[in-house]
Amino acid sequence: MSATNDDPATDGIDEGKRLIRTGGDRGLSLAERLTETFDRLTWRTPIHSLRLKGRYPLKLIAVPDDPLFGDVARGTALLEGRILFRGETRPIEGLDFRTLEVSPAFAEHLHSFAWLRDLSSVATRAQASPVAEDLMSRWIAGHAEKISGPAWRPDLWGRRLLFWTSHAPLILSSTDLIYRSKVLNALARGARHLDRGADKATPGPARIAAWCGVIVAGLLIPGGDPRRVFGEHGLSRALTTALFDDGGVVSRSPAALLDAVALLTMLRETYAARRMDLPEFAQDALAKMIPALLGACHADRGLASWQGGGPVPGERVQQIITASRVRTRPLRQAREWGYQRLAAGGAVLIVDAAPPPVARVVEGGCASTLAFEFSDGEARVIVNCGGARAAAAQLPAGIAKALRSTAAHSTLTIADTNSTAIHADGTLGRGVAEVELSRQESEGASRIEASHDGYVRRHGFVHRRQLLLTGDGKELRGEDSLLPRGRRRKGAGVPFAIRFHLGRGVQASPTADGLAAVLRLPGGAIWQFRVRADAFAIEDSLWIDGDGRPIATQQLVVTGVADPGGAAVSWALKRAR
């Protein structure tokens, strides 16, 4: 599988496509929010508790394999008596699941039992079982009988059933029959909870996870065929609402798409443990998801940083893709998914050329329209700051919020405002409603032209960006234009800035004339950036790495003032060595 040898014949590129964000700034209605709250409250009622009662299995029908390898550092920490996740650490000794004082991300990691994968990756069963059983006993004491959030959230129950069953030898090796019965009873209760609550999970990977849990219970608990069929119908619906026709997830987050693929690969192994095939609808979904996922990967096969996700390393992405058993090429031209990909020589350009995700399906989205990332081989030259959702807990809330802004992406901003509003509740509001796109390719060069209307309402300008990558991948030329539209503006001009956030380890040095910079890449390559503009500067920036940590970097900032007639700035990146 090649990350740069893309096949144009399979993309069906249409010129001049217009993408419209319908109702994108409207989140859940008051009635919908009240319904969600009421559903959560019903979990604690005696009626729901009665629904969870029933027989539990004496053993599982089979034990699936976990097709993925865990994190060595986290697994080693568990053996040493510590739980480690994105810079947070807690000792296992004294841990009480009822009074956790950790970040939401850390709590989800604990409740999902994803750490079982890390533990099993660094230890034998004899070494790992005492640790796993200790943490399992603590979870059962805190949450097996008490139904509350987030521990009983449907998506976390779905993930928990996947990990409990895949790593059953670690949590069910004990000769203590009372402990074993508690684990198996908790598993059965969780399955009954999901029977009624899977469709209440948030659309996307969360709902997919919940329905995977229903199917796992149907496959591995005796007498579960009706539940399996019920779960397959639910998963089919969940995939339909979670995915665009081109295979991307509706949140437009590559990290979320990777998560959804990983869930289906684990589910495939559960079917395999019963000598059954993954349902055809799920196989068809994977066949669409993998090209879309690869389309958001750089030349090193690692994920680019879009919609709050971090830069997942290529080794991790490749492991998940291999486990999916889908062999295909990157999707170069994804209309609804929105990521346009140009690849030439050793260079890869990825452009966000679609409206932002709608408020109803995602919280924590980013105002990144027309931003791009650019890599040269293993080195990332231009990036987005990224990581708004994947950042370590120690990152101040103000910085985490700023990572969602337009200024945190490699694109143009007007008057230091976002192209799409970011609300206090985490949703995206008004702004970009329409993106126009055209794409042309030849042996000598590939060209993308796109525009968005995110600044029309407030400032009276359309932002148009033209990008051209030469056939050898050694030159990227661009032009950013502000075109007047809508209300006629009077008076002074409006300031704008075009930001190019540099990748980790890229060192920028200004040239004598002040309108260019020499970029030295970690691998030794040298690129030159040149611009025609009023002012140009090299400033500090930051980039969130794969572990959620902020890394000090630099950014190239081009500034100017747009008069009522508009403005245009041309720039170029050229490989010098």
C-alpha positions as CSV (number, residue, x, y, z in Angstrom):
1,M,0.0,0.0,0.0
2,S,1.5,3.3,-1.0
3,A,0.8,6.6,0.6
4,T,1.9,8.7,-2.4
5,N,1.1,6.6,-5.4
6,D,-2.5,7.6,-5.7
7,D,-4.8,6.5,-8.5
8,P,-6.7,9.4,-10.1
9,A,-9.0,7.0,-12.1
10,T,-11.0,6.0,-9.0
11,D,-11.9,9.4,-7.6
12,G,-14.4,10.7,-10.1
13,I,-13.4,14.4,-9.8
14,D,-16.2,16.8,-10.7
15,E,-15.3,20.4,-11.3
16,G,-16.9,23.3,-9.6
17,K,-18.7,21.3,-6.8
18,R,-20.4,23.4,-4.2
19,L,-20.7,22.0,-0.7
20,I,-23.4,23.4,1.6
21,R,-23.6,23.1,5.4
22,T,-27.3,22.7,6.1
23,G,-28.4,23.7,9.6
24,G,-24.8,23.5,10.7
25,D,-25.0,26.1,13.4
26,R,-28.0,24.5,15.2
27,G,-27.2,22.1,18.1
28,L,-29.6,19.9,19.9
29,S,-32.9,21.4,20.6
30,L,-34.1,22.0,24.2
31,A,-36.5,19.1,23.8
32,E,-33.7,16.8,22.6
33,R,-31.5,17.8,25.5
34,L,-34.3,17.2,28.0
35,T,-34.9,13.8,26.5
36,E,-31.2,12.9,26.9
37,T,-31.3,14.0,30.5
38,F,-34.5,12.0,31.2
39,D,-33.0,8.9,29.6
40,R,-30.0,9.2,31.9
41,L,-32.2,9.6,34.9
42,T,-34.2,6.5,34.1
43,W,-31.0,4.5,34.5
44,R,-31.3,5.0,38.2
45,T,-34.9,4.0,38.6
46,P,-36.0,0.7,40.2
47,I,-37.7,-0.3,36.9
48,H,-34.4,-0.1,35.0
49,S,-32.6,-2.0,37.7
50,L,-35.2,-4.8,37.4
51,R,-34.6,-5.0,33.7
52,L,-30.9,-5.7,34.3
53,K,-31.6,-8.7,36.6
54,G,-31.4,-12.2,35.1
55,R,-29.2,-15.2,34.6
56,Y,-25.6,-14.7,33.9
57,P,-23.3,-17.1,31.9
58,L,-21.1,-19.6,33.7
59,K,-18.5,-19.0,31.0
60,L,-18.1,-17.3,27.6
61,I,-18.7,-19.4,24.4
62,A,-15.3,-18.2,23.0
63,V,-12.5,-15.8,23.6
64,P,-11.7,-13.5,20.6
65,D,-8.2,-12.3,19.8
66,D,-7.4,-8.6,20.2
67,P,-5.9,-7.7,16.7
68,L,-4.1,-4.6,17.9
69,F,-1.0,-4.1,20.0
70,G,-1.1,-1.9,23.1
71,D,1.1,1.0,24.4
72,V,4.3,-0.3,25.9
73,A,4.8,2.6,28.2
74,R,1.3,2.4,29.6
75,G,1.5,-1.3,30.0
76,T,4.9,-1.1,31.8
77,A,3.4,1.5,34.2
78,L,0.6,-0.8,35.1
79,L,3.0,-3.5,36.0
80,E,4.8,-1.0,38.2
81,G,1.5,-0.1,40.0
82,R,0.6,3.1,38.1
83,I,-2.0,4.0,35.6
84,L,-0.6,6.3,32.9
85,F,-2.6,8.2,30.3
86,R,-1.7,11.4,28.4
87,G,0.6,12.8,31.0
88,E,-1.7,11.9,34.0
89,T,-0.7,9.2,36.4
90,R,-2.5,7.6,39.3
91,P,-1.3,4.8,41.7
92,I,-3.4,1.6,41.6
93,E,-3.1,1.3,45.3
94,G,-5.9,3.1,47.0
95,L,-7.8,3.7,43.7
96,D,-11.5,4.0,44.3
97,F,-13.6,4.1,41.1
98,R,-16.4,5.8,43.0
99,T,-14.4,8.9,43.8
100,L,-12.1,9.4,40.8
101,E,-10.5,12.8,40.6
102,V,-9.1,12.7,37.1
103,S,-9.7,14.3,33.7
104,P,-12.7,13.1,31.7
105,A,-10.3,11.5,29.1
106,F,-8.5,9.6,31.9
107,A,-11.8,8.5,33.4
108,E,-13.0,7.2,30.0
109,H,-9.7,5.3,29.5
110,L,-10.1,3.6,32.9
111,H,-13.8,2.8,32.4
112,S,-13.4,1.4,28.9
113,F,-10.8,-1.1,30.1
114,A,-8.7,-0.3,27.0
115,W,-5.7,-0.5,29.3
116,L,-6.1,-4.3,29.3
117,R,-4.6,-4.2,25.8
118,D,-1.6,-2.3,27.1
119,L,-1.1,-4.7,30.0
120,S,-1.4,-7.8,27.8
121,S,1.2,-6.4,25.4
122,V,4.0,-6.3,27.9
123,A,3.4,-9.2,30.3
124,T,2.5,-12.9,30.5
125,R,-0.8,-14.0,31.8
126,A,0.7,-14.9,35.1
127,Q,2.3,-11.4,35.4
128,A,-0.7,-9.4,34.2
129,S,-3.7,-11.3,35.8
130,P,-3.1,-10.0,39.3
131,V,-3.0,-6.4,38.1
132,A,-6.1,-6.9,35.9
133,E,-8.1,-8.7,38.6
134,D,-7.2,-6.0,41.1
135,L,-8.5,-3.2,38.9
136,M,-11.5,-5.3,37.9
137,S,-12.4,-5.9,41.6
138,R,-12.2,-2.2,42.2
139,W,-14.5,-1.4,39.3
140,I,-17.0,-4.0,40.3
141,A,-17.1,-2.6,43.9
142,G,-17.7,0.9,42.6
143,H,-20.0,0.4,39.6
144,A,-21.3,-3.1,39.0
145,E,-24.5,-2.5,41.0
146,K,-24.6,1.3,41.0
147,I,-25.9,2.6,37.7
148,S,-24.4,6.0,37.0
149,G,-22.5,8.1,34.4
150,P,-20.0,8.0,32.9
151,A,-19.3,4.4,33.9
152,W,-22.6,3.2,32.5
153,R,-22.5,5.3,29.4
154,P,-23.6,3.1,26.4
155,D,-20.4,3.7,24.4
156,L,-18.2,2.8,27.4
157,W,-20.2,-0.4,28.0
158,G,-19.7,-1.3,24.3
159,R,-15.9,-0.8,24.6
160,R,-15.8,-2.6,27.9
161,L,-17.5,-5.7,26.5
162,L,-15.0,-5.7,23.6
163,F,-12.0,-5.5,25.9
164,W,-13.4,-7.8,28.7
165,T,-14.1,-10.6,26.2
166,S,-10.8,-10.1,24.2
167,H,-8.8,-10.2,27.3
168,A,-10.9,-12.6,29.3
169,P,-7.9,-14.7,30.4
170,L,-6.6,-11.7,32.3
171,I,-9.8,-11.1,34.3
172,L,-11.3,-14.6,34.6
173,S,-8.3,-16.7,35.5
174,S,-9.0,-16.5,39.2
175,T,-10.1,-19.6,41.1
176,D,-12.2,-17.4,43.3
177,L,-15.7,-18.4,42.2
178,I,-17.4,-15.5,43.8
179,Y,-15.2,-13.0,42.0
180,R,-15.8,-14.8,38.6
181,S,-19.5,-14.8,39.1
182,K,-19.4,-11.0,39.8
183,V,-17.5,-10.4,36.6
184,L,-19.8,-12.5,34.5
185,N,-22.9,-11.0,36.1
186,A,-21.6,-7.5,35.5
187,L,-21.0,-8.5,31.8
188,A,-24.6,-9.8,31.5
189,R,-26.1,-6.7,33.2
190,G,-24.1,-4.4,30.9
191,A,-25.4,-6.3,27.8
192,R,-29.0,-5.8,29.0
193,H,-28.3,-2.1,29.6
194,L,-27.0,-1.8,26.0
195,D,-30.1,-3.6,24.6
196,R,-32.1,-0.5,25.6
197,G,-29.5,2.2,25.5
198,A,-27.2,1.6,22.5
199,D,-29.2,3.9,20.2
200,K,-28.9,6.7,22.9
201,A,-25.2,7.0,22.4
202,T,-23.8,10.0,20.5
203,P,-23.8,9.4,16.7
204,G,-20.5,8.3,15.4
205,P,-17.8,6.1,17.0
206,A,-19.7,6.2,20.3
207,R,-22.9,4.7,18.9
208,I,-20.8,2.2,16.8
209,A,-19.0,1.1,20.0
210,A,-22.3,0.6,21.8
211,W,-23.8,-1.6,19.1
212,C,-20.6,-3.6,18.8
213,G,-21.1,-4.4,22.5
214,V,-24.6,-5.7,21.9
215,I,-23.2,-7.9,19.1
216,V,-20.3,-9.2,21.2
217,A,-22.7,-10.2,24.0
218,G,-24.9,-11.9,21.4
219,L,-22.0,-13.9,20.0
220,L,-20.3,-14.9,23.3
221,I,-23.1,-15.3,25.8
222,P,-25.0,-18.6,25.4
223,G,-28.4,-18.2,23.7
224,G,-27.5,-14.9,22.2
225,D,-28.5,-15.3,18.6
226,P,-31.6,-13.0,18.8
227,R,-29.5,-10.4,20.5
228,R,-26.8,-10.7,17.8
229,V,-29.4,-10.2,15.0
230,F,-30.8,-7.2,16.9
231,G,-27.3,-5.8,17.3
232,E,-26.5,-6.2,13.7
233,H,-29.6,-4.2,12.7
234,G,-28.5,-1.5,15.2
235,L,-24.9,-1.4,14.0
236,S,-26.1,-1.0,10.4
237,R,-28.1,2.0,11.4
238,A,-25.2,3.4,13.4
239,L,-22.8,3.1,10.5
240,T,-25.3,4.8,8.2
241,T,-25.7,7.8,10.5
242,A,-22.0,8.0,11.3
243,L,-20.5,7.9,7.8
244,F,-20.6,9.9,4.6
245,D,-21.1,8.1,1.4
246,D,-17.4,8.5,0.7
247,G,-16.4,6.7,3.9
248,G,-15.5,9.6,6.2
249,V,-17.2,10.2,9.6
250,V,-19.7,13.0,9.9
251,S,-17.5,14.7,12.6
252,R,-14.9,15.1,9.9
253,S,-12.2,13.9,12.4
254,P,-9.6,11.5,11.1
255,A,-8.9,10.3,14.6
256,A,-12.6,9.4,15.1
257,L,-12.5,7.5,11.8
258,L,-9.5,5.6,12.9
259,D,-11.3,4.8,16.2
260,A,-14.4,3.5,14.2
261,V,-12.1,1.3,12.0
262,A,-10.4,-0.1,15.2
263,L,-13.8,-1.0,16.7
264,L,-14.9,-2.9,13.6
265,T,-11.6,-4.8,13.4
266,M,-12.1,-5.9,17.0
267,L,-15.7,-6.9,16.2
268,R,-14.4,-8.9,13.2
269,E,-12.2,-11.0,15.5
270,T,-15.3,-11.7,17.7
271,Y,-17.1,-13.1,14.7
272,A,-14.0,-15.1,13.8
273,A,-13.9,-16.6,17.3
274,R,-17.3,-18.1,16.5
275,R,-16.1,-19.1,13.0
276,M,-18.4,-16.5,11.4
277,D,-17.8,-13.7,9.0
278,L,-18.3,-10.0,9.7
279,P,-21.6,-9.0,8.2
280,E,-21.5,-7.7,4.7
281,F,-22.7,-4.2,5.5
282,A,-19.8,-3.8,8.0
283,Q,-17.3,-5.1,5.5
284,D,-18.7,-2.7,2.9
285,A,-18.3,0.2,5.4
286,L,-14.7,-0.8,6.1
287,A,-14.0,-0.8,2.4
288,K,-15.1,2.8,2.2
289,M,-13.6,3.9,5.5
290,I,-10.0,2.8,4.8
291,P,-9.5,4.9,1.6
292,A,-11.0,7.9,3.3
293,L,-8.6,7.3,6.3
294,L,-5.6,7.0,4.1
295,G,-6.6,10.2,2.3
296,A,-6.0,12.1,5.6
297,C,-2.5,10.5,6.1
298,H,0.9,12.0,5.2
299,A,3.7,10.4,3.4
300,D,4.8,8.8,6.6
301,R,1.3,7.2,6.8
302,G,0.6,9.0,10.0
303,L,-2.7,11.0,10.5
304,A,-2.8,14.7,9.9
305,S,-4.1,17.0,12.7
306,W,-7.7,17.8,11.9
307,Q,-10.9,18.5,13.9
308,G,-9.2,18.2,17.3
309,G,-7.3,15.0,16.6
310,G,-3.6,14.6,17.2
311,P,-1.0,13.3,14.7
312,V,-1.4,9.5,15.2
313,P,1.9,7.8,14.2
314,G,2.1,5.8,10.9
315,E,2.9,2.6,12.7
316,R,-0.3,2.7,14.7
317,V,-2.4,3.7,11.6
318,Q,-0.8,0.9,9.6
319,Q,-1.4,-1.7,12.3
320,I,-5.2,-0.9,12.4
321,I,-5.4,-0.9,8.6
322,T,-3.6,-4.2,8.4
323,A,-6.1,-5.6,11.0
324,S,-9.0,-4.4,8.9
325,R,-7.9,-6.6,6.0
326,V,-8.7,-3.9,3.5
327,R,-6.1,-3.2,0.8
328,T,-6.6,-0.1,-1.1
329,R,-5.2,3.3,-2.1
330,P,-5.8,6.7,-0.4
331,L,-9.0,8.6,-1.4
332,R,-7.6,11.7,-3.1
333,Q,-10.8,13.6,-3.6
334,A,-13.4,13.2,-0.8
335,R,-16.4,15.5,-1.3
336,E,-18.4,15.2,1.9
337,W,-15.5,13.9,4.1
338,G,-13.8,17.1,2.7
339,Y,-10.1,16.3,2.5
340,Q,-8.5,16.9,-0.8
341,R,-5.1,15.2,-1.3
342,L,-2.4,16.0,-3.8
343,A,0.7,13.7,-3.9
344,A,3.8,14.1,-6.1
345,G,7.3,12.7,-5.6
346,G,7.8,12.5,-1.9
347,A,5.4,15.3,-1.1
348,V,1.8,15.2,0.2
349,L,-0.6,18.1,0.5
350,I,-3.9,17.7,2.4
351,V,-6.5,20.5,2.2
352,D,-9.7,21.0,4.3
353,A,-12.1,21.8,1.4
354,A,-15.5,21.3,3.0
355,P,-17.7,23.1,5.5
356,P,-17.1,22.3,9.2
357,P,-19.1,19.6,10.9
358,V,-22.6,20.4,11.9
359,A,-23.3,21.2,15.6
360,R,-25.8,18.5,16.1
361,V,-23.3,15.7,15.5
362,V,-20.1,17.0,17.1
363,E,-18.9,19.1,20.0
364,G,-15.3,20.3,19.9
365,G,-15.1,20.9,16.1
366,C,-12.6,23.3,14.6
367,A,-12.9,26.3,12.4
368,S,-10.3,25.0,9.9
369,T,-11.9,25.6,6.4
370,L,-9.2,25.9,3.6
371,A,-6.3,25.1,6.0
372,F,-3.7,22.7,4.7
373,E,-0.9,20.4,5.9
374,F,2.1,19.6,3.8
375,S,4.8,17.0,4.2
376,D,8.0,16.1,2.4
377,G,8.8,12.4,3.0
378,E,9.0,11.7,6.7
379,A,9.0,15.4,7.6
380,R,5.9,17.6,8.1
381,V,6.6,21.0,6.8
382,I,3.3,22.9,7.3
383,V,0.8,21.6,9.9
384,N,-2.1,22.7,12.0
385,C,-1.6,23.0,15.8
386,G,-4.2,20.2,16.3
387,G,-4.9,18.2,19.4
388,A,-7.9,20.2,20.8
389,R,-9.5,17.0,21.9
390,A,-6.4,14.9,22.3
391,A,-4.3,17.3,24.4
392,A,-2.9,16.3,27.7
393,A,-5.0,17.2,30.8
394,Q,-2.3,19.6,32.0
395,L,-2.8,21.9,29.0
396,P,-4.7,25.1,30.2
397,A,-8.3,25.2,29.1
398,G,-7.8,28.5,27.3
399,I,-5.1,27.0,25.1
400,A,-7.1,23.9,24.4
401,K,-10.0,26.1,23.3
402,A,-7.6,28.2,21.2
403,L,-6.5,25.1,19.3
404,R,-9.9,25.0,17.7
405,S,-9.6,28.5,16.3
406,T,-8.9,29.4,12.7
407,A,-5.6,31.0,13.8
408,A,-4.4,27.6,15.0
409,H,-4.6,26.3,11.5
410,S,-2.6,27.0,8.4
411,T,-5.0,29.4,6.7
412,L,-6.2,33.0,6.5
413,T,-8.0,34.9,9.3
414,I,-9.6,38.3,9.1
415,A,-9.4,40.7,12.0
416,D,-8.3,37.8,14.3
417,T,-11.7,36.2,14.1
418,N,-12.8,32.6,13.3
419,S,-14.2,31.6,9.9
420,T,-16.9,29.7,11.9
421,A,-18.0,30.8,15.4
422,I,-17.0,28.6,18.3
423,H,-19.7,28.6,21.0
424,A,-19.1,28.3,24.8
425,D,-20.9,24.9,24.9
426,G,-18.3,23.4,22.5
427,T,-20.4,23.5,19.3
428,L,-19.7,25.4,16.1
429,G,-22.0,28.2,15.2
430,R,-22.5,30.5,12.2
431,G,-19.8,31.0,9.7
432,V,-18.8,28.8,6.7
433,A,-22.0,27.6,5.1
434,E,-20.7,27.1,1.6
435,V,-17.5,25.9,0.0
436,E,-16.9,26.0,-3.7
437,L,-14.2,23.7,-5.1
438,S,-12.5,22.8,-8.4
439,R,-9.5,20.6,-9.1
440,Q,-7.4,20.1,-12.1
441,E,-4.6,17.7,-12.7
442,S,-1.9,17.1,-15.3
443,E,1.5,15.4,-15.5
444,G,3.2,18.7,-14.8
445,A,1.2,19.9,-11.8
446,S,-2.0,19.5,-9.8
447,R,-4.1,22.4,-8.8
448,I,-6.9,23.0,-6.3
449,E,-9.0,26.2,-6.1
450,A,-11.5,26.5,-3.3
451,S,-13.4,29.4,-1.6
452,H,-15.6,29.8,1.5
453,D,-18.1,32.3,2.7
454,G,-17.3,32.3,6.4
455,Y,-16.3,36.0,6.5
456,V,-19.1,37.3,4.3
457,R,-21.6,38.1,7.0
458,R,-19.2,39.9,9.3
459,H,-16.6,41.4,7.0
460,G,-18.0,41.2,3.5
461,F,-15.3,39.0,2.0
462,V,-15.0,35.5,0.5
463,H,-11.7,33.8,1.1
464,R,-10.4,32.0,-2.0
465,R,-7.3,29.9,-1.9
466,Q,-5.5,28.5,-4.9
467,L,-2.8,25.8,-4.4
468,L,-0.6,24.2,-7.1
469,L,1.8,21.3,-6.5
470,T,4.3,20.6,-9.2
471,G,4.6,17.1,-10.6
472,D,7.9,16.4,-8.9
473,G,6.6,17.5,-5.5
474,K,9.4,20.1,-5.1
475,E,7.3,23.3,-5.3
476,L,4.0,24.4,-3.8
477,R,2.6,27.7,-5.0
478,G,-0.4,29.4,-3.5
479,E,-2.5,32.5,-3.6
480,D,-4.9,33.7,-1.0
481,S,-7.5,36.2,-2.1
482,L,-10.2,38.2,-0.3
483,L,-13.1,38.9,-2.7
484,P,-15.8,41.4,-1.8
485,R,-19.3,40.0,-1.5
486,G,-22.5,41.0,0.2
487,R,-22.9,44.3,2.0
488,R,-20.8,47.1,0.6
489,R,-18.1,48.1,3.1
490,K,-16.9,51.7,3.7
491,G,-14.1,53.2,5.6
492,A,-10.7,51.8,6.7
493,G,-9.4,48.5,5.5
494,V,-9.7,45.2,7.5
495,P,-6.5,43.5,8.7
496,F,-5.9,39.9,7.8
497,A,-3.2,37.3,8.5
498,I,-2.1,34.1,6.7
499,R,-0.5,31.6,9.0
500,F,1.8,28.7,8.1
501,H,2.4,26.6,11.3
502,L,5.7,24.7,10.9
503,G,6.1,21.1,11.7
504,R,8.1,19.8,14.7
505,G,11.8,20.4,14.3
506,V,11.5,22.7,11.3
507,Q,13.8,25.7,11.8
508,A,13.0,28.9,10.0
509,S,15.5,31.7,9.3
510,P,14.5,35.0,7.6
511,T,16.3,36.2,4.5
512,A,17.9,39.6,4.2
513,D,15.0,41.2,2.3
514,G,12.5,40.2,4.9
515,L,10.1,38.6,2.4
516,A,11.4,35.0,2.6
517,A,12.5,32.3,5.0
518,V,14.8,29.3,4.7
519,L,13.2,26.2,6.3
520,R,15.6,23.5,7.5
521,L,13.8,20.1,8.0
522,P,14.8,17.5,10.6
523,G,16.0,15.1,7.8
524,G,18.3,17.7,6.3
525,A,16.1,18.9,3.4
526,I,15.9,22.7,2.9
527,W,12.8,24.5,1.6
528,Q,12.5,28.2,0.8
529,F,9.3,30.2,1.5
530,R,8.8,33.4,-0.4
531,V,5.8,35.8,-0.4
532,R,4.6,39.0,-1.9
533,A,2.9,40.9,0.9
534,D,3.0,44.0,3.1
535,A,4.6,42.3,6.0
536,F,6.1,38.9,6.9
537,A,7.4,37.6,10.2
538,I,8.5,34.4,12.0
539,E,6.7,33.9,15.3
540,D,6.4,31.3,18.0
541,S,3.7,28.5,17.7
542,L,2.9,25.2,19.3
543,W,2.0,21.8,18.0
544,I,0.3,19.0,20.0
545,D,2.2,15.7,19.5
546,G,0.8,12.1,19.4
547,D,0.9,11.9,23.2
548,G,-1.1,15.2,23.6
549,R,1.9,17.2,24.7
550,P,2.4,20.8,23.5
551,I,5.7,21.1,21.5
552,A,7.2,24.6,20.9
553,T,7.4,25.3,17.2
554,Q,7.4,28.3,14.8
555,Q,5.0,29.8,12.4
556,L,5.3,32.0,9.3
557,V,2.8,34.9,9.5
558,V,1.9,37.1,6.5
559,T,-0.1,40.2,7.3
560,G,-1.8,42.9,5.4
561,V,-4.9,45.1,5.1
562,A,-7.8,44.4,2.7
563,D,-9.5,47.6,1.4
564,P,-13.1,47.4,0.2
565,G,-12.0,46.1,-3.1
566,G,-10.3,43.1,-1.6
567,A,-6.7,41.8,-1.5
568,A,-4.5,39.0,-2.9
569,V,-1.3,37.5,-1.6
570,S,0.9,35.1,-3.6
571,W,3.4,32.8,-1.9
572,A,5.6,29.8,-2.8
573,L,7.4,26.9,-1.0
574,K,10.3,25.5,-3.0
575,R,12.6,22.7,-2.2
576,A,16.2,23.9,-2.4
577,R,17.9,20.7,-1.4
